[in-house]
């Protein structure tokens, strides 16, 4: 196997994309990692080293927004050492897909979490909706489409992402779902499972589109306690909502994986009021035998295909979510968990290895 290089957008938090990165490293343990910027504690937590770009020297609070126009250039500078013999893998949700020079596309794999929501779907993630001037947005879209034009080996993390890739980049892709650690997230590893607790669980970064405030509203409507798990910019805002609520709202910032597993396995249900590219949280919850209430859009359409494991509703209106709640099935932990195993991490790793092997064999 030639030298493998993995290009991952940035490393300043740990989420689903970083779980994918770790799985790629498990498949290609000698790979060199490249990223636009990285926080040292994240590298230590993940147990990896990475080469960073000149955006590492930007002030932290300006990197993501002010850095967007510089990202294509940063990636091209960072990837100068790529050679024709290398196997290059991009893990992209903004501009990492453009890291590889056109002449090396034949030996490159692009794993796309989504074409940049900042540019193409601001209605999903409103954090930059009113911060990028329209003329700049249109220019960046044109650049993004142009840089994607030469991609040959494109993998989407869900069918929703596959559709976006075709719509925005006019490219075909295959779907390989991210892997989930279903061995760890298993209800059999959690004590006190005799009775579910009467609380609603919502897990994810504390940013607006994840819908934690909706979880609180739903808890108030159903008169059920709510537990929010995550971290992020909305932490103080959510704490204020919790203080003002007439139900019990507990906010847990960066709890241990063991604690999250226990919450998954003992909660009443998990609410997922966000349009996600895939939805690893939903699979983790199902691996612990717990049903999921989510939105009938995005990656959840790939995950929740049966009302035996969860319910998808058309919108996040509280009455609609409450109606979905009454349709949830709590009967069979085993059946719910069995459904989650189609997304086990060994399936992802096997698919990525086989895809890389095909490229090697044809090259």
C-alpha positions in Angstrom: 0.0 0.0 0.0 1.4 3.4 -0.9 1.5 6.4 1.4 -2.0 7.3 2.6 -2.9 10.9 3.3 -6.1 11.9 5.0 -7.4 15.5 4.7 -10.0 16.4 7.4 -11.5 19.9 7.6 -10.5 21.0 11.2 -10.0 19.6 14.7 -11.4 21.9 17.3 -14.2 19.7 18.6 -15.1 16.0 18.7 -18.3 14.8 16.9 -19.5 12.5 14.2 -16.9 13.6 11.6 -14.1 12.9 14.1 -15.5 9.4 14.6 -15.2 8.9 10.9 -11.7 10.1 11.0 -10.8 7.6 13.7 -12.3 4.8 11.6 -10.3 5.9 8.6 -7.2 5.8 10.7 -8.1 2.3 11.9 -8.2 1.2 8.2 -5.1 3.1 7.3 -3.0 3.3 10.5 0.1 4.7 8.9 -1.8 7.6 7.2 -0.6 11.2 7.6 -3.3 13.5 8.8 -3.8 17.1 7.4 -6.2 19.6 8.8 -6.7 23.4 8.5 -6.3 23.9 12.2 -6.2 21.7 15.4 -6.5 22.2 19.1 -3.8 20.4 21.0 -6.2 18.9 23.5 -8.3 17.4 20.6 -5.2 15.8 19.1 -4.3 14.4 22.5 -7.9 13.1 23.1 -7.9 11.4 19.7 -4.3 10.2 20.1 -3.2 11.5 16.7 -0.8 14.1 15.2 -1.7 16.3 12.3 -0.2 18.9 9.9 -2.0 22.2 9.9 -2.4 25.1 7.5 -1.7 28.9 7.9 -5.3 29.2 9.3 -3.9 27.7 12.5 -2.5 31.2 13.2 -5.9 33.0 12.7 -7.6 34.1 15.9 -9.8 31.2 17.1 -13.2 33.0 16.9 -12.5 34.1 13.3 -11.3 30.9 11.8 -14.6 29.4 10.6 -16.2 32.5 9.2 -13.4 34.8 8.3 -11.4 31.8 7.2 -13.9 30.5 4.6 -12.6 32.5 1.6 -9.0 31.3 2.4 -9.8 27.6 2.8 -9.4 26.5 -0.8 -6.0 28.2 -0.9 -5.0 26.8 2.5 -5.8 23.3 1.3 -3.8 23.6 -1.9 -0.8 24.9 0.0 -1.2 22.1 2.6 -1.4 19.4 0.0 1.7 20.4 -2.0 3.6 17.3 -0.9 1.0 14.9 -2.4 2.6 12.7 -5.1 1.1 10.6 -8.0 1.8 7.4 -6.0 -0.1 8.5 -2.9 -3.6 7.5 -1.9 -5.5 10.6 -0.8 -8.7 10.6 1.2 -10.6 13.8 2.0 -13.2 14.0 4.8 -15.1 17.0 3.8 -18.0 19.2 4.9 -16.7 22.5 3.6 -13.6 22.7 1.3 -11.4 19.7 2.2 -12.6 18.0 -0.9 -10.6 20.5 -3.0 -7.3 19.6 -1.3 -6.2 17.2 -4.0 -4.7 18.6 -7.3 -6.6 17.6 -10.4 -3.7 15.5 -11.7 -4.0 13.2 -8.7 -7.8 12.7 -8.8 -7.5 9.1 -10.1 -5.9 8.0 -6.7 -8.2 10.1 -4.5 -11.3 9.3 -2.5 -13.7 12.0 -1.4 -15.8 11.1 1.6 -18.4 13.9 1.7 -20.4 14.6 4.9 -22.2 17.3 3.0 -21.5 20.0 0.4 -20.9 23.0 2.7 -24.1 23.9 4.4 -22.7 27.4 4.9 -22.8 27.9 1.1 -25.6 25.6 -0.2 -28.1 25.0 2.7 -28.1 28.0 5.0 -31.8 27.2 5.8 -30.6 24.1 7.6 -27.8 25.7 9.6 -28.5 29.4 10.1 -25.2 30.2 11.9 -23.8 32.0 8.8 -27.0 32.8 7.0 -26.8 36.5 7.6 -23.0 36.8 8.0 -21.7 36.0 4.5 -22.5 38.8 2.0 -24.6 37.6 -0.9 -22.0 38.4 -3.5 -19.3 36.6 -1.5 -21.7 33.6 -1.1 -22.3 33.4 -4.9 -18.6 33.6 -5.6 -17.8 30.9 -3.1 -20.5 28.6 -4.5 -19.0 29.0 -8.0 -15.5 28.2 -6.6 -16.8 25.2 -4.7 -18.6 23.8 -7.8 -15.6 24.4 -10.0 -13.2 22.7 -7.6 -15.6 19.7 -7.3 -15.9 19.4 -11.0 -13.0 17.0 -11.4 -13.8 14.6 -8.6 -13.9 11.0 -9.7 -14.3 8.8 -6.6 -17.0 10.4 -4.5 -18.7 8.8 -1.4 -21.7 10.3 0.3 -22.4 9.6 4.0 -26.2 9.3 3.3 -28.7 9.4 0.5 -29.6 12.9 1.5 -26.0 13.9 0.9 -25.9 12.0 -2.3 -28.8 14.1 -3.6 -27.1 17.3 -2.5 -23.9 16.3 -4.3 -25.8 15.7 -7.5 -27.8 18.9 -7.2 -25.0 21.3 -6.2 -22.0 19.7 -7.9 -23.6 17.7 -10.7 -21.6 14.6 -9.6 -22.6 11.0 -9.0 -21.6 9.3 -5.7 -22.1 6.1 -3.8 -23.4 5.9 -0.3 -21.3 4.5 2.6 -22.8 5.3 6.0 -20.5 6.3 8.8 -19.7 3.6 11.3 -21.1 3.6 14.8 -19.5 1.9 17.8 -22.4 -0.4 18.4 -20.2 -2.7 20.6 -19.8 0.1 23.1 -23.4 1.5 22.8 -25.2 -1.6 24.1 -27.9 -1.7 26.7 -26.4 -4.9 28.1 -23.5 -2.8 29.5 -25.8 -0.6 31.5 -27.1 -1.4 34.9 -30.7 -0.6 36.2 -32.6 -1.3 33.0 -35.7 -2.7 34.6 -37.7 0.5 34.0 -37.1 3.4 31.7 -36.8 6.7 33.4 -39.4 9.3 32.6 -37.1 11.8 30.8 -36.6 13.0 27.3 -33.0 12.9 26.0 -31.5 15.3 23.4 -27.8 14.8 22.4 -25.7 17.1 20.2 -23.6 20.2 20.0 -25.3 23.2 21.6 -25.9 25.1 18.4 -29.3 26.4 17.1 -30.0 23.9 14.3 -29.6 20.9 16.7 -33.0 21.9 18.3 -32.3 21.6 22.0 -34.7 24.4 22.8 -37.4 22.3 20.9 -36.6 19.4 23.3 -37.4 21.7 26.3 -40.6 22.8 24.6 -41.6 19.2 24.0 -40.9 18.4 27.6 -43.1 21.2 28.8 -45.9 20.1 26.5 -45.7 16.5 27.6 -44.9 17.4 31.2 -41.7 15.3 31.1 -38.2 16.1 32.4 -35.5 16.8 29.8 -31.8 16.0 29.8 -29.6 17.9 27.3 -26.2 16.5 26.5 -23.5 18.4 24.5 -21.4 21.5 24.4 -21.2 24.7 22.4 -22.1 28.3 22.0 -25.7 28.0 23.1 -24.8 26.6 26.6 -25.7 29.8 28.5 -28.8 30.4 26.5 -30.0 26.8 27.2 -29.3 27.2 30.9 -31.5 30.3 30.9 -34.3 28.4 29.2 -33.8 25.6 31.8 -34.0 28.1 34.7 -37.2 29.6 33.3 -38.9 26.2 32.5 -41.6 24.8 34.7 -40.2 21.3 34.2 -36.9 19.8 35.3 -34.2 20.4 32.7 -30.8 19.0 33.3 -27.8 20.2 31.1 -24.8 18.0 31.0 -21.7 19.4 29.3 -19.3 16.9 27.8 -20.2 13.9 30.0 -18.2 10.6 29.7 -19.2 8.2 27.0 -20.3 5.8 29.7 -22.6 8.4 31.1 -24.1 9.1 27.6 -24.6 5.3 27.1 -26.4 5.1 30.4 -28.7 8.0 29.5 -29.4 6.4 26.1 -30.4 3.1 27.7 -32.5 4.5 30.5 -34.3 7.5 28.9 -37.9 7.4 27.8 -36.9 8.3 24.2 -34.4 10.4 22.3 -35.7 13.4 20.4 -33.7 14.5 17.4 -35.3 17.7 16.1 -32.5 18.5 13.5 -32.0 17.9 9.8 -28.8 16.0 9.8 -26.4 14.8 7.1 -26.5 11.4 8.7 -27.4 11.1 12.4 -24.9 9.1 14.5 -26.7 10.0 17.7 -29.9 8.2 16.5 -27.9 5.0 15.8 -26.2 5.2 19.2 -29.6 5.5 20.9 -31.0 2.6 18.9 -27.9 0.5 19.7 -28.9 1.0 23.4 -32.4 -0.2 22.6 -34.1 3.2 22.7 -36.6 4.6 20.1 -35.9 7.9 18.4 -38.3 10.7 17.5 -36.9 12.8 14.6 -37.7 14.8 11.5 -38.5 13.1 8.2 -35.6 14.6 6.3 -31.9 14.3 5.8 -29.9 11.3 7.0 -32.6 10.1 9.4 -34.5 8.8 6.4 -31.7 6.2 6.0 -31.7 5.3 9.6 -35.3 5.1 10.7 -37.1 3.0 8.1 -39.5 1.3 10.4 -41.9 2.5 13.1 -40.7 -0.3 15.3 -37.4 1.6 15.9 -38.5 5.2 15.8 -40.9 7.8 14.4 -40.2 10.5 11.9 -42.6 13.5 11.7 -42.9 16.2 9.1 -41.9 19.2 11.1 -40.8 20.5 14.5 -44.1 22.0 15.6 -44.7 20.9 19.1 -48.1 19.3 18.4 -46.5 17.3 15.5 -43.7 16.1 17.7 -46.2 15.2 20.5 -48.2 13.2 18.1 -45.1 11.3 17.0 -44.3 10.6 20.7 -47.6 8.8 21.1 -46.6 6.5 18.1 -43.3 5.4 19.6 -42.7 1.7 20.3 -41.0 0.8 23.6 -41.6 -2.9 23.5 -38.5 -4.5 22.2 -35.0 -3.3 23.0 -33.5 -6.3 21.1 -35.4 -5.4 17.9 -34.4 -1.7 18.1 -30.8 -2.7 18.7 -30.8 -5.2 15.9 -31.7 -2.5 13.4 -28.8 -0.4 14.5 -26.2 -3.1 13.6 -26.5 -2.3 9.9 -24.5 0.8 10.7 -21.8 -0.9 12.8 -18.3 0.5 12.4 -16.8 -2.7 10.9 -19.1 -2.3 7.9 -17.8 1.2 7.3 -14.2 0.1 7.7 -14.7 -2.9 5.3 -16.4 -0.7 2.7 -13.6 2.0 2.8 -10.9 -0.7 2.6 -12.5 -2.3 -0.4 -13.0 1.0 -2.1 -9.3 1.9 -1.7 -8.3 -1.6 -2.8 -10.3 -1.2 -6.0 -8.4 2.0 -6.7 -5.1 0.3 -6.1 -6.0 -2.6 -8.3 -7.1 -0.4 -11.2 -4.1 1.9 -11.0 
